[in-house]
Amino acid sequence: MAFFDHAAPIKVDGGLAVRSKRGKIGEQWWSRRFVDVLEEVCDAGRLARGRAYARKGQVIDFVLTPGRVQARVQGSRPTPYRVTVTISHFDDAGWAEITEQLGARALYRAALLAGEMPHEIVDLFTELGLPLFPDRLDIDCSCPDWGVPCKHGSAALYVLAEAFDDDPFLVLAWRGRDRERLLEALRGTPAPEETVDPLAIEDEPLDARLADFWSPAISLGRLRERPSRMAPPELLLRALDAPPVKVRHVPLTDVLRPHYRDLALPPKDD
């Protein structure tokens, strides 16, 4: 027989209540991407009850380890329920390949070492066949409810999503590599070779260069070289402070980013 717990949950002092009191949970793009996955694979009604639990602070705590999140959620019974959410995580060989590719791309390497999560990192993981966000979640709860996920599991996942807001490296840690190990590995990888500026000329006194002042600094053939990797078309969106404007809860910069990319594409033949 299915179990339906309609009694009010026992209030938790110091519980992990999400900051969002209405609308979407998750402010950063990586948190919203995870919530999108959650809302695609889980029942909408149970998620709504889970959001209510998350906003009341019914999640007591959670522990994240590679491939697993374990949480305690207080329901209407005295003993808190135990929730376990499992995903697949990448092995050392997979992370060695990921780290090599991240270290070889100056923008990604610099952003991560600065504590930021570049939006394009999702594409890199996908190219390697190691998607950053899971497409399925194995959710188990000690409550007697038959549904998956129950409201306790949903509450734990929403609290996790907002924790991703505060620390994007938790997304990577869940996939098997914590912040310290990843950054240590990136610091140990050779920095990507910088493109030589063919027009760079050493600063010398004019009287020391009178004989060859009009000669190029390097072979003219080098002037035909081009950087091996062009700057991403949406670089301007990263360089400027994002305006405090949202479109249906999505930051304006995230709305504009695909349009910037479209503008960089070559024109199509009619």
Buried (B, 14 or more C-beta within 10 A) or exposed (E): EEEEBEEEBEEBEEBBBBEBEEEBBBBBBBBBBBBBBBBEBBBEEBBEBBBBBBBBBBBBBBEBEBBBBBBBBBBEEEEBBBBBBBBBBBEEEBBEBBBEBBBBBBBBBBBBBEEEBBBBBBEBBEEBEBEBBBEEBEBBBBBEBEBBBBBBBBBBBBBBBBBBBEBBBBBBBBBBBBBEBBBEBBEEEEEBEEEEEBEEEEEEEEEEEEEEEEEEEBEEEEEEEEEEEEEBBBEEBBEEEEEEEBEEEEBBBBEBBEEBEEEEEEEEEE
